[in-house]
Amino acid sequence: MAADAKPRVKVPKTASAGEVITIKTLISHQMESGQRKDGDGNVIPRSIINRFTCDFNGQNVIDVTLEPAISTNPYFEFEAQVPEAGEFKFAWYDDDGSVYEDAKQIEIA
């Protein structure tokens, strides 16, 4: 588990039924590609967030596979339609098997 990995998510607290909202996510993570060498010439092992998912009330909204060229602290901004009140669940999957999760509730106004 990367000690510095910290997910952050911004979701509106309320929306109208059927409204399309913007969701913003960021995870603090070093994202080592596995192609660099340290000061002694040894390859630094790959350590990246390799997948990001978002579900709403059990239905998949987005599922992204990430490759080594992704930048440090990956940021995603996407839109989702909100048919009802519920919970968005977010998951970031690390190469070391760690899963970082967050969840946000949204109400219908």
N, C-alpha and C positions, 0 to 999 in steps of 0.2 A: 504494500500500500504506500503510495506516495504521501509523505508526511505533509506536503504543502498543498495537496489537492483540496480545493474548497469550491463547491458549486454555489452559484447565485442565480436566482430566477426572478423575473419581473412579469407578473400576470395581473391584469386588472382585477379588483375585488368584486366588481359587478359588471354585468352586461345585459343587454336585452336578448330575449330568446331569438335565435337565428343570427345574431350579430357576429361579424367577423372581427376578431381581436388580434392584436399583435403581441407576441410573446418573445421575450428576450432572455437568453441564457448565457452564462459565462462560467467557465471552470478554471480556477487557478491551477496550472499544471505545467511542469517544465518541458514536456514533450521532447524527449531525446530520440533522434531518428535512428540511431544505431550505426551511423556512417562516420561519426567523428571519432577522433582519438584523443586520449588524455595526454598529459605532459610526458608520460613515459612511453608513448606510442601504442598503448593498448586501446582497443576499440571499446568505446563506451556503449554498454548494452542498450538496445532499443527499449524505450519506455514511453509509450504514447497512450492517449485515450483512443481506442480503436473503434468505438461505436457509441452513438448517442441515440436515445429513444425518448419519445413523449407519448403518453397514453392519456385519454380522457374517458373517465368512467369505464375503463377496461378496453376501450377501442383505440387502436394505434392511430396516432396523428402524424408522427414522423419517425423514421428509422434511418439513420445515417451511418455509413461505414467510413471511417477515417483512415487515411494512409500516412506514412512517415513524413510527407512534405507539409503536413498541417502545422500551423504556427503554434507557438507557445500560448497558453491561455485561450483555447478555442471559444469563439463567440458565435452563437446562432441566434438569428432573428427570423421568425416565421409567423404566418397567420394561421388561425384556426377558427372554425365556426363553432359557436357555443349553442347547441340546441336546447340545453337544460342546465340547471344548477348541477355542480359536481366537482370532481377533483382531477386536476392535471397531475400526473406522476412523471417524473423525469429520472433518467438513469444514464450515467456515463460509465463505460466499461474500460478498465485499464488492462494493459498487457499482462500485468502480474496477477490478474484474476480478481482484483478489487472492483467493486461496484459502488459508485457514489450516487446517492439518491436524494431527491427532494420532492416535495409535493405542495401544491397550492390549490386552495379552494376558490371557487367562483360562484357567486350567487346571481340569480336572475332578478333584475330590477324592474 
